[in-house]
Amino acid sequence: MLLSEREERERRFKLALRAGIPILLLVSLVFYSLFFRGSHIHFNLETTFIMMSILFITVYFIYFLIDLSVKETLIDQTTQGFNQKAFITKLQKYRPKTLVLLIVKNLSTINENYSAEQVDLLLYNIIHKLNQEFRKYGLNKVLIARRYGAEFLIAIDRDSDDIETILENFITKYRNIDDIELDYTYAAVTNTGKELEKDIIYLKDLIAIEEKSFNIPADNHKIQDATELSKIEQSILFALKHEKLYLSFRPILNTGSNQIDMYEISAKLHDQKGADILPRVYLPIINRIGLGREYDMVLLNHIISLLPLVDAHISFSFNLSPFSLRDESFQKQFFSLLEQQVDQPSRLIIELYERKTHHNLSGYLKTLKKFRAQGIRIAIDNFGSSNASMEYMKHFNFDLVQFDRDYVTKLDDTTTYAMLSSLVSMSKELGIVTVAKWVDNAVQKEKLIALGIDYLQGFGIGKPINETKLLKQYN
């Protein structure tokens, strides 16, 4: 049985006592007054009114307590785990050493293909099997709550030594429940402090960081120290406030002229000590705080300031958030900067990486057309990695497409090669410039040129350079 179920039963028992004892005393008092004082009962209008009043008060009192019981329930009705409100209240007394957020990532797909009853049963089974797994390791007082959807919060009065093992074992063991395949992810924070609600927010940051990491090898960021995460957040705010931005420039080769005339920009922040903070770490936190547009504007200002300092044939390709692009205030600032400081707007190339199609696609494409009207070029990054890429291609004539890395790294695969060849042909027919990244060797370079790719980028073309070297080379 879940701890939440035991505590809910205890709460309801106490509530029953609260309701029962006063009613029992009231009934006893009435019986004493009417039957044990030696007087006869005369059911006149007055006596009837008193009896009906007592009955009404009793029923009303019981109904009030039942209603209160429902409103104050500790448990989520679907899973029988704690609900989020009760969970956060319990944390103040429980003071856990580790907090975990476990998410079933494919819940939306499951909802589309199974009935509501099956989904509810699945969520119920997940939380109970999770509890059983913890009990196997002697953890009998684990708080488990359903946040919403298929997000589960777990509080454990133990450090992280066994936590990762338990969670990995659970994920491996229960990838399939009731013949439904599940795709899990999780994050954990240790050394939690007084601001437990903020620690829960850090868990969401860690999940977002993991999603941004893709296939990039990184340190284990699924379990982190809460105090360290707080320091990272403060460092990010410091870097953004003081515009501590460090840019690196990846050369992109024009296969027609065999010259470098384009650079893809990647950015890092620097903390108070000058140490790097990577985008996969700071972007989820900046977006969660609501400073995404401010960050994009700092980046844009920096890039525009470089344009007059380098040769006029050099273009810069960089990423801006679609949320910034759609913001009217951001657009006004952007266009004002273009008018005042940029002679050749086509030297600026905004990269879009879309894994999902925007729900308001027509509105978003109108926004992109505003930037195109100003002379800005638009590129779609990681083209071919999702259905969203093709959906955008149907409705918008991009200036550049940058193919997904799998097409370049798997050129020896016949199917991959054929698909890339088709995409290149399609792009050429539409008048779109093609870019292949992750080019690491001469063999890849030769094959891609043979396919008719317009631009190549990767360590086989040239290593990234810093801003100082860029200015020395092209000033």
Secondary structure, DSSP 8 states (H G I E B T S, - for coil): --HHHHHHHHHHHHHHHHHHHHHHHHHHHHHHHHHSSS------HHHHHHHHHHHHHHHHHHHHHHHHHHHT--B-TTT-SEEHHHHHHHHHHH--SEEEEEEETTHHHHHHHS-HHHHHHHHHHHHHHHHHHHHHTT----EEEEEETTEEEEEESS-TTTHHHHHHHHHHHTSEETTEE--EEEEEEES--S-HHHHHHHHHHHHHHHHHHTT------SEEEHHHHHHHHHHHHHHHHTT-EEEEEEEEEETTTTEEEEEEEEEEEE-TTS-EE-HHHHHHHHHHHT-HHHHHHHHHHHHHHHGGGS-TT-EEEEE--HHHHH-HHHHHHHHHHHHHH-S-GGGEEEEE--SS--TTHHHHHHHHHHHHHTT-EEEEEEETSSHHHHHHHHH---SEEEE-HHHHHTTTSHHHHHHHHHHHHHHHHTT-EEEE----SHHHHHHHHHHT-SEEESTTT---EEHHHHHHHH-
